[in-house]
């Protein structure tokens, strides 16, 4: 155990010596780095110029997108380029080996490590423990965690600031667009107002001229109508005089015609009476002839009925004779059929005169022998 403690103490002492030598080396290097600082400054200036160019490119791309050209790919590329230049600049500023901040940080870390090693050596030599190391490591872990939280919150704040800046830019852009639209609307409304004023003036002039023209036309039309009415009045007066003359002549003509018609009426009345008497006599003669003809007609009708009765009786008698003849013919045919049937029956059955004669016995015996 003691050997292990001695080895650890030797290693820690060696580390402390190396840290002391490293501090001397860094101090000498810091005094001889003016030329390198110039080179780094030029490189940083170049990166800053690239960063500004990327910012200008991003601004142009966003303006083009706001105008409606739809260059989303160009905006994405500009944002990526800006982030790359910012990271490169931060890396150069924080991790440059010849920057004063970097050297100060290295010296601070070296002194902290040297102090920690010295305290640990003293504790190991006196007490044989390394609780100070554990306590220091825990404290550094807490400090690092706090720094990480601070860095994380700072990153979130930066992201929030960028988001707010972007929203502010969008709001400004929308406000500008709204102002432009409002200006356009105002200009359009002013143009419409001016146009309506011009139209109103033209309409008023047109209405005034048209009203005057209508009044003039009405006056001329009224004077023309008055002249026509006066001419019509004169013409009607002339026609009235002519009508009065024609009425008088027509009255004389009608009186003469009435006298002539009265004479004709008397003539026709007298002729009507004469013709009526003649027609009455003719009617009496016709009635007498009608009565005579009616008596003759009745005689002829009676004769016709008698003749018709004789004809009907003759027809009935002939019909009965025809039916009697048909019955006799049917009876004759039936008798012939019956006789034929009976004769056929006698022939088939060999009855009556058609009966077969009997054969002699000898012939029968001969026939029996032959069999």
Secondary structure by P-SEA (a helix, b strand, c coil): caaaaaaaaaaaaaaaaaaaaaaaaaaaaaaccaaaaaaaaaaaaaaaaaaaaaaaaaaaaaaaaaacccaaaaaaaaaaaaaaaaaaaaaaaccccccaaaaaaaaaaaaaaaaaaaaaaaaaacccccaaaaaaaaaaaaaaaaaaaaaaaaaaaaaaaaaaaaaaaaaaaaaaaaaaaaaaaaaaaaaaaaaaaaaaaaaaaaaaaaaaaaaaaaaaaaaaaaaaaaaaaaaaaaaaaaaaaaaaaaaaaaaaaaaaaaaaaaaaaaaaaaaaaaaaaaaaaaaaaaaaaaaaaaaaaaaaaaaaaaaaaaaaaaaaaaaaaaaaaaaaaaaaaaaaaaaaaaaaacccccbbbbbcaaaaaaaaaac
